[in-house]
């Protein structure tokens, strides 16, 4: 039996992984973790042989989790994420595998086959691909932070969405706005819509708040696409985008928009 741990903070993704793991006879699920601290403690205590590890947990990255463990205690890891600037790099240096949300059963089975082979093969953990990945990513992060004067770069330059059998890379700067759509979000780009299986809050955490702002419970806008804020038909303020899209500005979010978009007339926000 292969002992498995799931470290994933998104409920839908965690439930999906749980169902897939429980459907495999040779996998034994030891537990589920909602953040990096729980993952580190669970790995130290339970010593799972395989971990499905979200790269962007609520309190730290998956790389931080691995770095907190000594090389000899690091399990085989399959990274899981919706999009990440290190996704392609993870493949390039041969991580055990990388599941890009939303993934299907066939993709899960392929990743699991790679993990089984990795676990079965004798190896030196200190020289394994996960350690090389960790070291290279950390070096890359340090070089970026140095170039930015010590600031963590943090924000991805693109999002990855699935369109049939194709993966599309959407540049973040090209986004007009983002809306919630049940268990997905819709990325609105130049009049086109792309579905991404992620929560709006999860997407919001990944976007640079100096460029993107949530204007109501179910919508985020790219501030570079905002033409004006003006009263709508019912008197409530609306955000008008450069492509003509008009979006109602939620009362609870007006102060936030005012703080991040200095060109907005504050009276328009407060008097409506």
Secondary structure, DSSP 8 states (H G I E B T S, - for coil): -EEEEEE-S-HHHHHHHHHHHHT-TTEEEEEEESSHHHHHHHHHHH--SEEEEESB-SSSBHHHHHHTS-GGG--EEEEEES--TTHHHHHHTT-SEEEESS--HHHHHHHHHHHHHHHHS---GGGSHHHHHHHHHHHHHHHHHHHTTT------SEEEEEETTEEEEEEGGG--EEEEETTEEEEEETTEEEEESS-HHHHHHHS-TTTEEEEETTEEEEGGGEEEEEE-TTSSEEEEETTS-EEE--GGGHHHHHHH-TTS-HHHHHH-
